Amino acid sequence: MDWCRYRFRSVWRLAAPPEAVYAVLERAEEYPRWWPQVREVVPVDDTTGTARFRSLLPYDIVVTARALRRDPAAGVLEFGLDGDLEGWARWTLTPEGTGTHALYEQEVEVRARLLRALAVPGRPVFRANHALMMRGGRRGIAAALRRPLEGRP
């Protein structure tokens, strides 16, 4: 087993149609407004940006994200990651009743030196840290989707 490789899968059930969820998720530069663990997103160009994350652990993860697929009709947003994490992440949005089933998948290898050094003893803590981050994101987007359209990020 490569202790520095991770596969994550999270499901968010949201009380908004996929089009509304997609509209929020495609604006990554606005994630810090509603996702507490996303501390900063800086666009580089139309398809690339840098992002800084921090969840419960006192450590920032910095990545460069590059759009690989933007398909609103299919409800798919996929991007490649480089930096402290190397790999990919994808949102797949499907209707679920009057709301949305939002599936987040991520496959990455940790590249940050400290996190690699702590790979074996830290793995359960890193996975829990990621779960907390995703919980914060789900709560944040749910609140953002409840705001009137003019107040949405």
Z-matrix of the N, CA and C atoms (Angstrom, degrees):
N
C 1 1.454
C 2 1.526 1 109.39
N 3 1.313 2 115.69 1 133.75
C 4 1.459 3 120.66 2 174.82
C 5 1.528 4 107.24 3 -88.87
N 6 1.314 5 117.14 4 107.73
C 7 1.459 6 123.46 5 -174.88
C 8 1.523 7 113.16 6 -68.00
N 9 1.333 8 116.98 7 -11.58
C 10 1.462 9 120.48 8 -179.37
C 11 1.531 10 112.45 9 -97.42
N 12 1.319 11 117.69 10 1.46
C 13 1.470 12 122.11 11 178.23
C 14 1.525 13 109.60 12 -103.51
N 15 1.331 14 114.13 13 138.86
C 16 1.459 15 120.42 14 -179.50
C 17 1.522 16 110.17 15 -133.06
N 18 1.320 17 114.74 16 144.37
C 19 1.467 18 123.16 17 169.76
C 20 1.524 19 105.82 18 -124.24
N 21 1.317 20 114.79 19 122.71
C 22 1.458 21 120.23 20 179.29
C 23 1.522 22 109.12 21 -118.09
N 24 1.313 23 114.49 22 148.13
C 25 1.463 24 121.05 23 176.64
C 26 1.521 25 106.67 24 -146.06
N 27 1.322 26 116.03 25 124.18
C 28 1.468 27 121.43 26 178.48
C 29 1.517 28 108.74 27 -132.70
N 30 1.317 29 115.51 28 145.47
C 31 1.461 30 121.24 29 176.28
C 32 1.517 31 108.14 30 -120.34
N 33 1.327 32 114.29 31 128.62
C 34 1.459 33 120.73 32 174.04
C 35 1.522 34 107.16 33 -114.94
N 36 1.313 35 117.42 34 127.87
C 37 1.458 36 122.00 35 172.38
C 38 1.527 37 106.51 36 -102.39
N 39 1.325 38 115.35 37 118.86
C 40 1.456 39 120.45 38 -171.88
C 41 1.529 40 110.39 39 -122.12
N 42 1.325 41 116.34 40 141.99
C 43 1.459 42 123.09 41 -177.47
C 44 1.527 43 111.15 42 -88.46
N 45 1.318 44 115.83 43 54.25
C 46 1.463 45 122.23 44 176.94
C 47 1.523 46 106.41 45 -152.61
N 48 1.335 47 117.56 46 152.56
C 49 1.463 48 119.51 47 -179.52
C 50 1.534 49 111.41 48 -68.17
N 51 1.334 50 116.63 49 155.87
C 52 1.476 51 119.97 50 -178.80
C 53 1.525 52 114.13 51 -53.45
N 54 1.313 53 118.01 52 -35.14
C 55 1.471 54 120.55 53 -179.16
C 56 1.532 55 111.13 54 -62.85
N 57 1.325 56 116.06 55 -39.73
C 58 1.469 57 120.16 56 179.36
C 59 1.522 58 110.83 57 -70.14
N 60 1.328 59 116.97 58 -40.69
C 61 1.466 60 120.80 59 178.51
C 62 1.522 61 109.98 60 -64.95
N 63 1.319 62 116.65 61 -44.44
C 64 1.462 63 121.21 62 178.67
C 65 1.534 64 110.41 63 -58.58
N 66 1.327 65 116.02 64 -43.37
C 67 1.471 66 120.41 65 -178.65
C 68 1.522 67 111.66 66 -59.36
N 69 1.326 68 117.73 67 -34.72
C 70 1.471 69 120.88 68 178.04
C 71 1.532 70 110.03 69 -77.51
N 72 1.330 71 117.14 70 -45.64
C 73 1.468 72 120.38 71 -176.72
C 74 1.520 73 113.62 72 -67.35
N 75 1.322 74 118.11 73 -28.79
C 76 1.465 75 118.68 74 -178.11
C 77 1.527 76 112.59 75 -74.66
N 78 1.323 77 118.02 76 -14.18
C 79 1.469 78 121.68 77 179.51
C 80 1.527 79 109.62 78 -98.08
N 81 1.306 80 115.48 79 69.90
C 82 1.471 81 121.41 80 -175.39
C 83 1.528 82 112.46 81 -57.98
N 84 1.320 83 117.93 82 -32.18
C 85 1.470 84 120.03 83 -178.71
C 86 1.531 85 111.51 84 -64.06
N 87 1.323 86 117.75 85 -14.76
C 88 1.461 87 121.33 86 179.55
C 89 1.526 88 113.28 87 -101.68
N 90 1.328 89 118.00 88 1.26
C 91 1.462 90 120.98 89 178.76
C 92 1.534 91 112.76 90 -53.96
N 93 1.337 92 119.24 91 -41.66
C 94 1.477 93 117.98 92 -178.84
C 95 1.528 94 113.91 93 -59.35
N 96 1.329 95 117.74 94 -19.95
C 97 1.473 96 120.72 95 179.06
C 98 1.523 97 112.15 96 -71.52
N 99 1.340 98 117.08 97 -27.37
C 100 1.467 99 118.97 98 -176.86
C 101 1.531 100 114.37 99 -127.24
N 102 1.325 101 117.94 100 -12.51
C 103 1.466 102 121.09 101 -178.81
C 104 1.517 103 107.96 102 -114.42
N 105 1.342 104 118.41 103 101.64
C 106 1.466 105 121.86 104 -171.54
C 107 1.531 106 114.92 105 -57.27
N 108 1.320 107 118.07 106 -31.92
C 109 1.454 108 120.75 107 -176.48
C 110 1.535 109 112.88 108 -82.97
N 111 1.309 110 117.53 109 -10.31
C 112 1.461 111 121.05 110 173.50
C 113 1.524 112 105.43 111 -91.60
N 114 1.319 113 115.57 112 101.96
C 115 1.457 114 120.36 113 -171.35
C 116 1.519 115 113.57 114 -81.46
N 117 1.343 116 116.12 115 -30.39
C 118 1.464 117 118.79 116 -176.12
C 119 1.521 118 109.23 117 -160.98
N 120 1.329 119 115.98 118 139.54
C 121 1.459 120 122.53 119 171.73
C 122 1.524 121 106.13 120 -134.67
N 123 1.325 122 116.00 121 125.65
C 124 1.459 123 121.47 122 -179.08
C 125 1.529 124 108.51 123 -122.64
N 126 1.347 125 116.78 124 110.98
C 127 1.464 126 118.72 125 177.73
C 128 1.526 127 111.11 126 -63.48
N 129 1.333 128 115.62 127 140.31
C 130 1.462 129 121.78 128 174.40
C 131 1.526 130 108.93 129 -100.46
N 132 1.334 131 115.46 130 -44.43
C 133 1.461 132 122.56 131 175.51
C 134 1.524 133 107.54 132 -154.56
N 135 1.328 134 117.90 133 -162.16
C 136 1.468 135 120.87 134 -176.10
C 137 1.519 136 114.19 135 -68.06
N 138 1.320 137 118.24 136 -19.52
C 139 1.471 138 120.49 137 -175.56
C 140 1.529 139 113.94 138 -124.03
N 141 1.326 140 117.66 139 -2.75
C 142 1.465 141 120.85 140 -173.27
C 143 1.525 142 110.52 141 -134.88
N 144 1.327 143 115.23 142 147.05
C 145 1.460 144 120.53 143 175.04
C 146 1.518 145 110.08 144 -159.73
N 147 1.311 146 115.95 145 165.76
C 148 1.460 147 120.61 146 174.71
C 149 1.530 148 107.70 147 -107.40
N 150 1.324 149 115.35 148 147.85
C 151 1.458 150 120.36 149 -179.37
C 152 1.521 151 109.61 150 -137.72
N 153 1.323 152 114.32 151 146.20
C 154 1.465 153 121.08 152 177.32
C 155 1.528 154 107.91 153 -123.42
N 156 1.350 155 115.45 154 126.58
C 157 1.458 156 122.45 155 -178.04
C 158 1.519 157 110.05 156 -118.36
N 159 1.311 158 115.18 157 148.46
C 160 1.466 159 120.76 158 170.25
C 161 1.522 160 107.29 159 -155.05
N 162 1.303 161 115.41 160 124.25
C 163 1.456 162 120.56 161 177.75
C 164 1.520 163 107.98 162 -104.03
N 165 1.320 164 118.39 163 -127.86
C 166 1.463 165 121.40 164 -177.02
C 167 1.536 166 112.03 165 -73.74
N 168 1.313 167 116.80 166 -37.94
C 169 1.466 168 120.08 167 -178.76
C 170 1.520 169 110.70 168 -69.25
N 171 1.319 170 118.32 169 143.35
C 172 1.470 171 121.56 170 -179.35
C 173 1.530 172 111.38 171 -80.57
N 174 1.328 173 115.67 172 60.80
C 175 1.465 174 120.71 173 -176.77
C 176 1.527 175 108.45 174 -148.63
N 177 1.319 176 116.81 175 128.43
C 178 1.458 177 121.28 176 177.45
C 179 1.517 178 110.22 177 -88.35
N 180 1.318 179 115.64 178 138.35
C 181 1.460 180 122.50 179 171.82
C 182 1.518 181 106.47 180 -109.86
N 183 1.326 182 115.86 181 128.73
C 184 1.458 183 121.28 182 -178.07
C 185 1.528 184 108.53 183 -119.21
N 186 1.329 185 114.97 184 129.36
C 187 1.464 186 120.27 185 179.94
C 188 1.521 187 109.73 186 -134.30
N 189 1.319 188 113.92 187 157.75
C 190 1.451 189 121.38 188 166.21
C 191 1.518 190 105.92 189 -106.12
N 192 1.320 191 116.18 190 123.90
C 193 1.460 192 121.80 191 -179.22
C 194 1.525 193 108.77 192 -108.63
N 195 1.320 194 115.31 193 136.07
C 196 1.465 195 121.79 194 -179.24
C 197 1.523 196 108.20 195 -127.21
N 198 1.314 197 116.98 196 125.31
C 199 1.464 198 121.09 197 -179.54
C 200 1.526 199 109.59 198 -63.03
N 201 1.329 200 115.92 199 128.76
C 202 1.460 201 121.91 200 175.59
C 203 1.521 202 110.84 201 -105.19
N 204 1.331 203 115.03 202 -35.52
C 205 1.464 204 119.74 203 -179.62
C 206 1.523 205 109.38 204 -150.31
N 207 1.320 206 114.47 205 127.09
C 208 1.470 207 122.11 206 173.32
C 209 1.522 208 106.07 207 -125.78
N 210 1.315 209 116.48 208 105.91
C 211 1.460 210 120.74 209 -175.15
C 212 1.523 211 109.05 210 -134.39
N 213 1.343 212 117.04 211 87.41
C 214 1.460 213 119.28 212 -178.30
C 215 1.530 214 112.89 213 -62.17
N 216 1.328 215 118.17 214 -34.82
C 217 1.465 216 120.84 215 -179.46
C 218 1.530 217 111.13 216 -63.36
N 219 1.334 218 116.33 217 -38.97
C 220 1.468 219 121.15 218 178.84
C 221 1.527 220 111.70 219 -87.93
N 222 1.329 221 117.36 220 -10.94
C 223 1.465 222 121.21 221 -178.84
C 224 1.516 223 112.29 222 72.19
N 225 1.338 224 117.28 223 35.38
C 226 1.467 225 120.72 224 -176.54
C 227 1.524 226 110.75 225 -120.74
N 228 1.322 227 114.48 226 130.35
C 229 1.470 228 123.35 227 170.22
C 230 1.522 229 106.27 228 -125.85
N 231 1.316 230 117.04 229 120.61
C 232 1.468 231 120.41 230 -179.50
C 233 1.516 232 108.78 231 -132.07
N 234 1.323 233 115.56 232 141.57
C 235 1.455 234 119.20 233 -179.18
C 236 1.516 235 110.89 234 -145.25
N 237 1.334 236 114.76 235 150.24
C 238 1.453 237 122.21 236 175.06
C 239 1.515 238 109.46 237 -90.35
N 240 1.320 239 116.01 238 150.47
C 241 1.459 240 122.04 239 -178.45
C 242 1.518 241 110.61 240 -124.34
N 243 1.322 242 116.09 241 136.77
C 244 1.466 243 123.38 242 173.33
C 245 1.516 244 107.65 243 -136.27
N 246 1.319 245 115.52 244 157.08
C 247 1.461 246 120.41 245 -179.94
C 248 1.511 247 109.92 246 118.01
N 249 1.338 248 117.24 247 -130.80
C 250 1.461 249 120.96 248 179.07
C 251 1.528 250 111.71 249 -65.43
N 252 1.331 251 116.49 250 -25.64
C 253 1.463 252 123.21 251 173.32
C 254 1.522 253 107.70 252 -124.14
N 255 1.320 254 116.44 253 138.48
C 256 1.458 255 120.60 254 178.71
C 257 1.523 256 108.25 255 -125.73
N 258 1.325 257 116.56 256 125.89
C 259 1.456 258 120.52 257 -179.65
C 260 1.509 259 110.93 258 157.05
N 261 1.321 260 116.75 259 -136.05
C 262 1.459 261 121.42 260 -178.03
C 263 1.534 262 110.43 261 -148.42
N 264 1.334 263 114.16 262 162.89
C 265 1.458 264 122.10 263 174.66
C 266 1.524 265 107.46 264 -144.67
N 267 1.348 266 115.45 265 150.71
C 268 1.462 267 119.21 266 -177.12
C 269 1.528 268 110.65 267 -147.85
N 270 1.326 269 114.85 268 137.56
C 271 1.462 270 123.22 269 169.11
C 272 1.516 271 107.19 270 -103.11
N 273 1.327 272 116.89 271 134.16
C 274 1.456 273 122.32 272 172.51
C 275 1.523 274 106.90 273 -127.97
N 276 1.325 275 115.75 274 118.42
C 277 1.462 276 122.13 275 -175.30
C 278 1.522 277 110.05 276 -109.24
N 279 1.323 278 115.96 277 129.09
C 280 1.461 279 120.77 278 177.08
C 281 1.527 280 109.05 279 -133.58
N 282 1.341 281 115.62 280 149.38
C 283 1.466 282 118.33 281 177.59
C 284 1.526 283 110.62 282 -64.80
N 285 1.330 284 114.75 283 143.94
C 286 1.458 285 121.22 284 175.27
C 287 1.532 286 106.01 285 -142.90
N 288 1.316 287 116.11 286 98.63
C 289 1.459 288 120.11 287 -172.41
C 290 1.512 289 108.98 288 63.01
N 291 1.330 290 116.51 289 -125.89
C 292 1.470 291 120.23 290 176.89
C 293 1.525 292 111.47 291 -94.46
N 294 1.322 293 116.20 292 2.82
C 295 1.462 294 120.78 293 -177.70
C 296 1.513 295 112.80 294 -115.63
N 297 1.330 296 115.12 295 -153.19
C 298 1.466 297 122.18 296 -174.77
C 299 1.516 298 110.68 297 -134.15
N 300 1.311 299 114.24 298 137.72
C 301 1.468 300 123.04 299 168.97
C 302 1.530 301 104.50 300 -98.51
N 303 1.316 302 117.19 301 110.11
C 304 1.465 303 122.36 302 -178.16
C 305 1.522 304 108.50 303 -105.96
N 306 1.322 305 116.52 304 113.28
C 307 1.456 306 122.14 305 179.26
C 308 1.524 307 108.63 306 -101.76
N 309 1.336 308 115.91 307 124.46
C 310 1.465 309 122.02 308 176.23
C 311 1.526 310 107.13 309 -110.25
N 312 1.327 311 115.60 310 126.11
C 313 1.459 312 121.73 311 176.34
C 314 1.513 313 108.55 312 -126.49
N 315 1.327 314 115.23 313 142.75
C 316 1.456 315 120.08 314 -178.86
C 317 1.522 316 108.87 315 -148.16
N 318 1.322 317 115.43 316 134.05
C 319 1.463 318 121.51 317 171.79
C 320 1.513 319 106.86 318 -128.21
N 321 1.337 320 115.38 319 119.80
C 322 1.460 321 120.09 320 -175.57
C 323 1.523 322 111.19 321 -142.24
N 324 1.316 323 113.69 322 158.15
C 325 1.456 324 121.64 323 168.09
C 326 1.513 325 106.57 324 -115.43
N 327 1.315 326 116.03 325 132.46
C 328 1.460 327 121.12 326 178.73
C 329 1.516 328 108.26 327 -74.01
N 330 1.314 329 117.20 328 127.85
C 331 1.459 330 123.04 329 179.87
C 332 1.530 331 112.01 330 -109.71
N 333 1.323 332 117.66 331 -18.58
C 334 1.466 333 121.35 332 -178.95
C 335 1.530 334 109.56 333 -63.72
N 336 1.308 335 116.38 334 128.21
C 337 1.472 336 122.44 335 -174.10
C 338 1.537 337 113.35 336 -55.53
N 339 1.333 338 117.49 337 -47.99
C 340 1.463 339 120.17 338 -178.24
C 341 1.530 340 111.32 339 -63.44
N 342 1.328 341 116.70 340 -44.30
C 343 1.464 342 119.96 341 -179.34
C 344 1.525 343 111.81 342 -66.44
N 345 1.329 344 116.54 343 -32.34
C 346 1.472 345 119.69 344 175.76
C 347 1.531 346 110.16 345 -68.12
N 348 1.320 347 116.47 346 -40.35
C 349 1.469 348 120.39 347 -179.77
C 350 1.527 349 111.21 348 -64.79
N 351 1.327 350 116.54 349 -29.91
C 352 1.469 351 121.33 350 -179.04
C 353 1.533 352 112.51 351 -99.37
N 354 1.325 353 116.88 352 15.09
C 355 1.466 354 121.73 353 -171.96
C 356 1.522 355 114.00 354 -54.13
N 357 1.312 356 118.15 355 -48.93
C 358 1.471 357 119.80 356 -175.04
C 359 1.529 358 111.44 357 -72.53
N 360 1.330 359 119.27 358 -56.95
C 361 1.472 360 116.91 359 -178.10
C 362 1.531 361 112.98 360 -70.29
N 363 1.328 362 116.74 361 -26.11
C 364 1.463 363 119.56 362 -175.10
C 365 1.517 364 115.42 363 -88.82
N 366 1.324 365 118.09 364 -10.36
C 367 1.464 366 120.32 365 -173.58
C 368 1.537 367 113.91 366 -52.43
N 369 1.325 368 120.12 367 -49.73
C 370 1.472 369 118.21 368 179.61
C 371 1.533 370 112.68 369 -62.36
N 372 1.318 371 116.03 370 -35.54
C 373 1.464 372 120.20 371 178.92
C 374 1.530 373 110.08 372 -69.26
N 375 1.333 374 117.77 373 -40.97
C 376 1.464 375 121.25 374 179.14
C 377 1.526 376 110.46 375 -63.78
N 378 1.330 377 117.13 376 -39.99
C 379 1.471 378 120.44 377 179.33
C 380 1.540 379 110.15 378 -66.89
N 381 1.323 380 116.68 379 -41.39
C 382 1.465 381 120.20 380 177.70
C 383 1.526 382 110.57 381 -65.15
N 384 1.322 383 117.33 382 -39.29
C 385 1.457 384 122.65 383 178.09
C 386 1.533 385 109.74 384 -59.99
N 387 1.330 386 116.57 385 -43.63
C 388 1.463 387 120.93 386 178.59
C 389 1.532 388 110.33 387 -64.35
N 390 1.328 389 117.53 388 -42.45
C 391 1.466 390 120.91 389 179.49
C 392 1.531 391 110.96 390 -60.75
N 393 1.325 392 117.06 391 -40.54
C 394 1.462 393 120.53 392 177.40
C 395 1.523 394 111.28 393 -64.76
N 396 1.323 395 116.02 394 -39.24
C 397 1.462 396 120.07 395 177.84
C 398 1.523 397 110.36 396 -62.09
N 399 1.311 398 116.78 397 -44.97
C 400 1.462 399 120.14 398 -179.17
C 401 1.528 400 110.97 399 -66.39
N 402 1.325 401 117.51 400 -36.21
C 403 1.465 402 120.19 401 176.73
C 404 1.528 403 110.07 402 -62.77
N 405 1.330 404 116.34 403 -43.12
C 406 1.464 405 120.16 404 177.62
C 407 1.514 406 112.14 405 -62.52
N 408 1.322 407 116.78 406 -39.10
C 409 1.458 408 120.73 407 178.02
C 410 1.512 409 112.53 408 -65.42
N 411 1.339 410 116.59 409 -41.64
C 412 1.461 411 119.80 410 179.97
C 413 1.530 412 110.50 411 -63.71
N 414 1.306 413 116.07 412 -43.97
C 415 1.471 414 119.42 413 178.05
C 416 1.531 415 111.12 414 -63.46
N 417 1.324 416 115.44 415 -41.63
C 418 1.462 417 119.54 416 -178.36
C 419 1.511 418 113.07 417 -65.73
N 420 1.326 419 117.39 418 -45.00
C 421 1.463 420 118.68 419 -178.89
C 422 1.526 421 110.81 420 -69.79
N 423 1.333 422 117.13 421 -35.54
C 424 1.463 423 119.80 422 177.58
C 425 1.531 424 109.81 423 -59.89
N 426 1.327 425 117.18 424 -43.34
C 427 1.470 426 121.12 425 178.22
C 428 1.528 427 110.34 426 -66.25
N 429 1.336 428 117.66 427 -42.28
C 430 1.461 429 121.23 428 179.75
C 431 1.524 430 110.85 429 -62.69
N 432 1.309 431 117.71 430 -37.61
C 433 1.463 432 121.20 431 -179.50
C 434 1.524 433 112.31 432 -72.70
N 435 1.311 434 118.14 433 -21.46
C 436 1.464 435 121.46 434 177.85
C 437 1.523 436 112.25 435 -80.45
N 438 1.326 437 118.03 436 -18.44
C 439 1.466 438 121.12 437 -179.51
C 440 1.518 439 109.93 438 -68.61
N 441 1.310 440 117.19 439 150.56
C 442 1.472 441 119.50 440 173.52
C 443 1.539 442 109.79 441 -56.97
N 444 1.308 443 116.38 442 151.99
C 445 1.464 444 120.80 443 -176.84
C 446 1.513 445 113.42 444 -50.27
N 447 1.337 446 117.85 445 -42.66
C 448 1.461 447 119.34 446 -177.23
C 449 1.521 448 112.72 447 -68.45
N 450 1.326 449 118.08 448 -18.94
C 451 1.456 450 120.70 449 -179.58
C 452 1.508 451 113.68 450 -98.62
N 453 1.336 452 116.66 451 -1.87
C 454 1.474 453 119.55 452 -178.46
C 455 1.512 454 110.99 453 -71.70
N 456 1.334 455 115.08 454 150.11
C 457 1.470 456 117.57 455 175.71
C 458 1.502 457 110.33 456 -67.27
